[in-house]
């Protein structure tokens, strides 16, 4: 809790004098509202003349309840390029839509196998000297990551290993490769994901 409070206090604050040439620089000016401690949700209300996001918090997330409190709202009017704070929540619709049924009728079944491999990010792309990729496994797999040119020729074996379920981050140096487009292929015994990687200097 203390660590969250400390992070919250500095996450949208200009850097101190000890930061040297960056003193006074705000690294997160795009964050208009930060609350890392309370739990809740927000509602985004889209209207013809404006858009407004309202944050609500609940005291207990472990027990179903209807106790909530409005914390803050921000809106932007049509044709304006700035956020303004709202003292009140957005006004509700005068007529609410009929909610979806609690147990909707099933009209079709899709037989899809669950994926064990998911590529979360490939960054930067285009890249110059190195790239970082992040992927996740939901079961133990033999993972192979390889780099190919556009003609399908293997350029480099990046990784070949048995890996346990979890998230993985891998940094791969690119200095030895020529500029151009490549294919990064992530594969397991059952699945294969390919992503284009542009090397540009």
Secondary structure, 3 states (H helix, E strand, C coil): CHHHHHHHHHCCCCCCHHHHHHCCCCCCCCCCCCCCCCEEEEEEEECCCEEEEEEEEECCCCCCCCCCEEEEEEEEECCCCCCEEECCCCCCCCCCCCCCCCCCCCCCCCCCCCCCEEEEEEECCCECCEEEEEEEECCCEEEEEEEEECCCCEEEEEEEEEECCEEEEEEEECCCCCCEEEEEEEECCCCEEEEEEEECC
